[in-house]
Amino acid sequence: MAGFLSGGCHPRLPNYHPFRVKFLRRNTFSNGRIIQLLLTSSNFFHFSDFYVSFYLPYILVSLRPNTVFCMKFESYHILNEIKRSLVKMGFNRPTDIQFKAIPPILAGEDVLAIAQTGTGKTAAFAIPVIHNIGSRKAQATTGGIKCVVMEPTRELALQVTQVFQEIGQFTKVKTLCVFGGVEQDPQIEQLQNGVDILVVTPGRMFDLVSQGFIDLKTVEVLILDEADHMLDLGFINDIRDIIRFLPKYRQTLFFSATIDEKIKDLAYSLVRKAIRIQISPNDPVSKNINHSVAFVKMDDKRFFLERIINENVDKKILIFVRTKVRAERVSAAMQRVGIQSETLHGDKLQADRISVLKRFGTGEVKVLVATDVSARGIDIPDVDYVINYDLPEVPENYVHRVGRTGRGVRRGIAVSFCSEEEEQQLLKDIESYTGNAIKVLDISKTEYVETIDFSAEATNDWKSLMKEAEELEALHKKNEKKARAKKLSKAKKK
């Protein structure tokens, strides 16, 4: 019993996944296949293909891999205001990570969750946290900041804040985003008006803590989101430092897209007897994404990009390049052929980056050229195409890039340009990381030549040459005319 409750060994059938629930009531079996259980959160779940062990007052339910469950958010024991928000947002059923994470978070457990991008991780922790804080607010408990969500980038912080605000829009739970790169006075003013959930980037948060504008003594929940990306950006010391300002007894939720020894060490130094949840399919690229590679010479990539955009004028297209300079050059190349686009990279002012993301999100901008600043976690709605103009040098970033499309239940297309002379090894590294060969787009020689020949840039170059030839011919005729006139004038003088 003790081993089971602490996450140790427990009897279960081979290859079955354990799911622990508080035993409140046991209902009858139906055809020996479905059992109905009332969970800690008072939700009804319906399982098939299960194995049940009784450890009063707990029940262990072990599920077959890929078990289909029938459940809707309306069945959850969460605030009606949250259910109303979810209906408005079009959320009817939980994703796999939401299904597994919400019950233990509602119950106050620490959680270590590993799930690929685009699986709905943000809502997986936002829904139960807003419910718990909202329920306690209704009982008129003490004020102060109750939850801190740490994010690696400003774009992610803003996006997560938006999800919290949308889910909690009909509740009294207030969410504020605090990040650097902008004036701090407006943020301080909002802090002084009272905040329940604080979404932060490390730098600005520590500035305001040291100035006395943020008090973390009342925090009940710490959420570390995109933890692997935080380590990549060197925030490990910032994460450890924040612990000094937090209460010893708190709930800690640790979410990451990948797991390695570094992340394990950090996670287990922060959580206590955590429920571990891992959504790890054989292919880290979502099954909703049709991704492929096209072998194109480096100097010809702009022609193929132009063709894709012109053949999908009503689609939202996100283009990834390797550097900030490349982003501006690719955007300029598209402008030359009459294609309007915007760029997103680290050299942009924060206000400009927010504006570009907003206009791309609403569809006002259809083509966005970006560096990897927007590859991690950013949830831009309804991206139809992702184009890897340059292959990423870090194989893991391939998964994050293509994961900007095909999010949730939507389908998406991702195409990567690979120049055989320069990027072949990068492609091999990506295929090794994903464990699968990437489908190759077959481009015939005729199609290749036609793509270049019918480019507006090639046409413009031809027109320029024709114009130049005509100008040279006109100048030649003019010079000949002058020469004849000069010769005639000399003859008259004689």
C-alpha positions in Angstrom: 0.0 0.0 0.0 2.7 2.5 1.0 4.7 1.6 -2.1 1.7 2.2 -4.3 0.8 5.5 -2.7 4.3 6.8 -3.1 4.4 5.8 -6.8 6.3 2.6 -6.2 5.7 -0.9 -7.5 2.2 -2.3 -7.7 0.5 -5.2 -9.4 -0.8 -4.6 -12.9 -1.0 -6.3 -16.2 1.9 -6.0 -18.6 1.8 -2.9 -20.8 -1.1 -1.4 -18.9 -0.9 2.3 -17.7 -1.7 3.0 -14.1 -4.3 5.6 -13.1 -4.9 6.2 -9.4 -8.2 7.4 -8.1 -9.7 8.0 -4.6 -12.3 5.3 -3.8 -15.6 6.9 -3.0 -18.1 4.6 -4.7 -18.0 1.4 -6.7 -20.7 0.8 -9.3 -21.7 -2.4 -11.1 -19.8 -3.8 -14.0 -21.4 -3.7 -17.5 -20.7 -6.8 -19.6 -17.4 -7.2 -17.7 -15.9 -4.4 -19.8 -16.8 -1.0 -18.3 -16.6 0.2 -14.7 -17.8 3.6 -13.6 -15.8 5.3 -10.8 -16.4 8.4 -8.9 -13.0 10.2 -8.7 -11.6 12.5 -6.1 -12.7 15.4 -8.2 -16.2 13.9 -8.3 -16.0 13.3 -12.1 -17.3 10.2 -13.9 -14.9 8.5 -16.2 -15.7 5.6 -18.4 -12.9 3.1 -19.2 -12.7 0.0 -21.4 -10.0 -2.7 -21.5 -9.0 -2.2 -17.8 -7.6 -4.0 -14.9 -8.6 -3.0 -11.4 -6.8 -3.5 -8.1 -8.4 -2.3 -4.8 -6.2 -0.6 -2.2 -8.8 1.0 0.1 -9.4 3.9 0.2 -7.8 3.9 -3.3 -8.5 2.0 -6.5 -5.8 1.4 -9.1 -7.1 1.3 -12.6 -4.6 0.1 -15.2 -5.5 0.9 -18.8 -4.4 -0.7 -22.0 -2.3 1.5 -24.2 -4.5 3.7 -26.6 -7.6 3.0 -24.4 -10.5 5.1 -25.7 -12.2 7.1 -23.0 -15.6 8.8 -23.2 -15.6 12.0 -21.3 -16.5 15.6 -21.7 -15.5 18.7 -19.8 -19.1 19.2 -18.8 -18.6 16.0 -16.6 -15.7 17.6 -14.6 -16.3 18.8 -11.1 -15.0 22.3 -11.9 -16.5 25.8 -11.6 -19.5 26.3 -13.9 -17.8 29.6 -15.0 -14.8 27.6 -16.3 -17.2 25.2 -18.2 -18.8 28.2 -19.7 -15.5 29.5 -20.9 -14.5 26.1 -22.3 -17.7 26.0 -24.3 -17.0 29.5 -25.7 -13.5 28.4 -26.6 -14.8 25.3 -28.4 -13.2 22.9 -25.9 -15.4 19.8 -25.5 -13.2 16.9 -24.7 -9.8 16.8 -23.0 -6.6 15.9 -24.9 -4.5 13.1 -23.5 -2.3 15.3 -21.4 -5.4 17.2 -20.0 -7.1 13.9 -19.2 -4.1 12.6 -17.2 -3.0 15.9 -15.6 -6.2 17.6 -14.5 -7.4 15.1 -11.8 -4.1 15.0 -9.8 -3.6 18.8 -10.1 -7.2 19.3 -8.8 -6.3 17.0 -5.9 -3.3 19.2 -5.0 -0.6 16.7 -6.1 2.8 17.7 -7.5 3.0 16.7 -11.2 5.9 16.1 -13.6 4.5 16.0 -17.1 6.3 15.4 -20.3 4.3 15.9 -23.5 5.1 17.0 -27.1 4.2 20.4 -28.4 0.7 21.1 -29.5 -1.0 18.7 -27.1 -2.8 21.2 -24.9 -0.3 21.4 -22.0 -1.3 25.0 -21.0 -5.0 24.2 -20.5 -3.9 21.0 -18.6 -2.6 23.1 -15.8 -4.7 26.3 -16.3 -8.1 24.6 -15.8 -7.4 23.0 -12.4 -5.4 25.9 -11.1 -8.1 28.4 -11.9 -10.7 26.1 -10.4 -8.8 25.7 -7.1 -8.0 29.4 -6.7 -11.5 30.4 -7.8 -13.1 28.0 -5.2 -11.0 29.4 -2.4 -11.7 33.0 -3.4 -15.4 32.2 -3.1 -14.8 31.2 0.5 -13.1 34.6 1.1 -9.7 33.3 2.0 -6.6 35.6 2.3 -5.4 37.5 -0.8 -2.0 37.8 -2.4 -0.4 36.0 -5.3 -1.5 32.3 -5.3 0.2 31.0 -8.4 3.4 31.8 -10.2 3.9 30.5 -13.8 7.5 30.8 -15.1 8.0 31.0 -18.9 11.3 31.1 -20.8 10.3 33.8 -23.3 8.1 36.9 -23.4 6.0 35.5 -26.3 5.3 32.4 -24.4 4.4 34.4 -21.3 1.9 36.5 -23.2 0.4 33.4 -24.8 0.0 31.5 -21.6 -1.5 34.6 -19.9 -4.1 34.8 -22.7 -5.1 31.2 -22.1 -5.5 31.8 -18.3 -7.5 34.9 -19.0 -9.8 33.2 -21.5 -10.4 30.2 -19.3 -11.0 32.4 -16.2 -12.9 35.2 -18.0 -16.1 34.4 -16.1 -14.4 33.9 -12.7 -13.0 36.4 -10.3 -9.5 35.0 -10.8 -7.1 37.7 -12.0 -4.1 36.9 -14.2 -1.2 39.3 -14.9 1.8 38.9 -17.2 5.1 40.4 -16.1 8.0 40.5 -18.6 11.0 42.6 -19.5 11.7 44.8 -22.5 8.8 47.2 -21.6 8.2 49.9 -19.0 7.6 48.3 -15.6 5.4 51.1 -14.1 2.1 49.8 -15.7 2.9 46.3 -14.4 3.6 47.6 -10.9 0.3 49.5 -11.0 -1.6 46.3 -11.9 0.3 44.3 -9.2 -0.8 46.8 -6.6 -4.5 46.4 -7.7 -4.3 42.7 -6.7 -3.4 39.6 -8.7 -4.1 35.9 -8.2 -2.0 34.3 -11.0 1.3 35.8 -12.1 2.9 34.7 -15.4 6.5 35.8 -15.5 9.8 35.7 -17.3 12.7 35.3 -14.8 14.5 38.6 -15.3 11.7 41.1 -14.7 10.2 39.0 -11.9 13.5 39.1 -9.9 13.8 42.9 -10.6 10.3 43.5 -9.1 10.9 41.0 -6.2 14.1 42.9 -5.2 12.3 46.2 -5.4 9.5 44.9 -3.1 6.7 45.0 -5.7 6.2 41.2 -5.8 5.6 39.3 -2.6 5.8 35.5 -3.1 5.0 34.5 0.5 1.3 33.7 -0.3 2.1 31.5 -3.3 0.4 28.1 -3.2 1.3 26.8 -6.7 4.6 27.0 -8.8 4.4 26.1 -12.4 7.5 25.7 -14.5 6.4 25.6 -18.2 8.7 24.6 -21.1 11.3 23.6 -18.5 13.7 22.1 -21.1 13.7 25.4 -23.0 14.4 27.3 -19.8 17.5 25.1 -19.2 18.6 25.7 -22.9 18.4 29.5 -22.2 20.5 29.2 -19.0 17.7 29.9 -16.5 18.6 27.0 -14.2 20.0 29.3 -11.5 17.0 31.6 -11.8 14.7 28.7 -11.2 16.7 27.6 -8.1 16.8 31.1 -6.8 13.0 31.6 -6.9 12.6 28.7 -4.4 14.2 30.9 -1.7 11.2 33.3 -1.9 8.5 30.6 -2.0 6.7 28.8 0.9 8.2 25.4 1.6 4.9 23.7 1.4 3.4 24.3 -2.0 2.2 22.5 -5.1 4.8 22.3 -7.9 3.8 21.5 -11.5 6.7 20.8 -13.9 5.9 20.7 -17.6 8.4 19.9 -20.4 8.4 18.8 -24.0 11.5 16.6 -23.5 13.2 14.8 -20.7 16.9 14.1 -20.0 19.1 13.7 -16.9 19.5 17.5 -16.4 15.8 18.0 -16.5 15.2 15.0 -14.2 17.7 16.3 -11.7 16.0 19.8 -11.6 12.5 18.3 -11.5 13.1 16.0 -8.6 14.8 18.7 -6.6 11.6 20.7 -6.8 8.7 18.3 -6.6 7.6 16.0 -3.8 6.3 12.5 -4.6 5.1 13.8 -8.0 2.7 12.1 -10.2 4.7 11.5 -13.4 2.8 11.8 -16.7 4.5 11.1 -20.0 2.9 11.4 -23.4 5.5 10.0 -25.7 4.4 8.6 -29.1 6.9 6.7 -31.3 7.0 9.7 -33.6 7.6 13.1 -31.8 6.0 14.9 -34.7 2.2 15.1 -34.3 0.2 12.7 -36.4 -1.9 15.7 -37.5 1.1 17.1 -39.5 2.0 16.0 -43.0 5.7 16.8 -43.1 8.1 16.3 -46.0 11.4 17.5 -47.4 12.2 19.0 -50.8 15.8 19.0 -52.2 16.4 22.5 -53.5 19.6 24.3 -54.2 20.3 27.1 -51.7 20.1 29.9 -54.3 16.8 28.5 -55.7 14.9 28.3 -52.4 13.3 31.7 -52.9 11.7 30.6 -56.1 10.1 27.5 -54.5 8.9 29.6 -51.5 7.3 32.1 -53.9 5.5 29.3 -55.7 4.1 27.7 -52.5 2.8 31.1 -51.3 1.3 32.0 -54.7 -0.5 28.6 -54.9 -1.9 29.1 -51.4 -2.8 32.8 -51.3 -5.6 32.3 -48.7 -3.4 30.2 -46.3 -1.5 31.3 -43.3 2.2 30.4 -43.8 5.0 30.5 -41.2 8.5 30.4 -42.6 11.5 29.5 -40.4 15.1 30.6 -41.2 18.3 30.2 -39.3 19.3 33.8 -38.5 17.9 37.3 -38.1 19.7 38.5 -41.2 18.2 35.6 -43.3 14.8 36.6 -42.1 15.1 40.1 -43.4 16.6 38.9 -46.7 13.9 36.3 -47.3 11.2 38.9 -46.5 12.9 41.4 -48.9 13.1 38.7 -51.7 9.3 38.1 -51.3 8.6 41.8 -51.4 10.5 42.0 -54.7 8.0 39.6 -56.3 5.0 41.3 -54.8 4.4 39.1 -51.8 3.7 41.0 -48.5 5.3 39.5 -45.4 6.5 40.4 -41.9 9.5 39.3 -39.9 9.8 38.1 -36.3 13.2 37.8 -34.5 15.2 38.9 -31.5 16.3 42.2 -32.9 12.6 43.4 -33.1 11.3 45.7 -30.4 9.0 44.0 -28.0 6.0 46.1 -29.0 6.7 45.2 -32.7 7.0 41.5 -31.9 3.7 41.6 -30.1 2.0 43.5 -32.9 3.3 41.2 -35.6 2.2 38.0 -33.7 -1.2 39.6 -33.2 -1.7 40.5 -36.8 -0.5 37.1 -38.0 -2.8 35.4 -35.5 -5.8 37.3 -36.7 -4.9 36.7 -40.4 -4.2 40.3 -41.2 -0.7 39.1 -42.1 -0.6 35.9 -44.1 3.1 35.3 -44.4 5.5 35.5 -41.4 9.3 34.9 -41.7 10.7 34.0 -38.3 13.7 32.6 -36.4 13.4 30.0 -33.7 12.2 32.7 -31.3 8.6 31.6 -32.3 9.3 27.9 -32.6 8.9 26.9 -29.0 5.4 26.7 -27.5 3.9 29.7 -29.4 0.4 28.8 -30.2 -0.5 30.8 -33.3 -4.0 29.9 -34.4 -4.8 28.2 -37.7 -1.3 28.1 -39.2 -1.8 26.1 -42.5 1.8 25.7 -43.7 5.2 25.7 -42.0 8.1 26.1 -44.3 11.6 25.3 -43.1 13.5 27.6 -45.5 16.6 26.6 -43.6 16.9 23.3 -41.7 17.5 23.9 -38.0 20.9 23.2 -36.6 19.4 21.7 -33.4 17.4 18.6 -34.4 14.9 19.0 -31.6 13.9 22.4 -33.0 12.5 20.6 -36.1 9.8 19.1 -34.0 9.0 22.5 -32.4 9.0 24.3 -35.7 6.6 21.9 -37.6 4.5 21.8 -34.4 3.3 25.3 -35.1 0.8 23.7 -37.5 -1.6 20.8 -37.0 -2.3 21.9 -33.4 -5.1 20.3 -31.4 -7.5 18.5 -33.8 -6.5 20.6 -36.9 -4.4 19.2 -39.7 -1.3 20.9 -41.0 1.4 20.8 -43.7 5.1 21.3 -43.2 7.7 21.4 -46.0 11.5 21.7 -45.4 13.9 22.9 -48.1 17.2 21.0 -48.0 20.2 22.0 -50.1 22.1 18.8 -50.7 25.5 20.6 -50.8 25.1 22.2 -47.4 22.3 20.7 -45.3 22.4 16.9 -45.9 23.9 16.2 -42.5 21.4 18.3 -40.7 18.6 16.2 -42.3 20.3 13.0 -41.2 20.5 14.4 -37.6 16.8 15.3 -37.7 15.8 11.9 -38.9 17.9 10.3 -36.3 16.3 12.4 -33.6 12.7 11.7 -34.7 13.5 8.0 -35.4 11.8 8.2 -38.8 12.8 9.0 -42.3 11.1 12.2 -43.6 9.1 11.8 -46.8 10.8 13.3 -49.8 8.8 15.4 -52.3 9.6 14.3 -55.8 10.3 17.3 -58.0 10.9 16.5 -61.7 13.5 18.4 -63.7 10.7 20.0 -65.7 8.9 21.2 -62.5 12.2 22.5 -61.1 13.0 24.6 -64.2 9.5 25.8 -64.5 9.4 27.0 -60.9 12.4 29.2 -61.6 11.4 30.3 -65.1 8.0 31.4 -64.1 9.1 33.3 -61.0 8.2 37.0 -60.9 11.8 37.7 -60.0 13.0 35.8 -63.0 10.4 37.6 -65.2 11.4 40.9 -63.7 15.0 40.1 -64.4 14.1 39.4 -68.0 12.1 42.6 -68.3 15.0 44.5 -66.8 17.3 43.0 -69.4 14.9 43.8 -72.2 14.5 47.3 -71.0 18.2 47.7 -70.7 18.7 46.3 -74.3 16.0 48.7 -75.6 17.7 51.6 -73.8 21.1 50.6 -75.2 19.5 50.3 -78.7 17.9 53.7 -78.4 21.2 55.2 -77.2 23.0 53.6 -80.1 20.4 55.0 -82.6 20.8 58.4 -80.9 24.5 58.3 -81.2 24.3 57.2 -84.8 21.9 60.0 -85.6 24.3 62.5 -83.9 27.2 61.0 -85.9 25.3 61.3 -89.2 24.3 64.9 -88.4 27.9 65.7 -87.5 29.1 64.1 -90.7 26.5 66.0 -92.8 27.5 69.3 -91.1 31.1 68.8 -92.0 30.2 68.0 -95.6 28.2 71.2 -95.9 31.2 73.2 -94.6 33.4 71.8 -97.3 
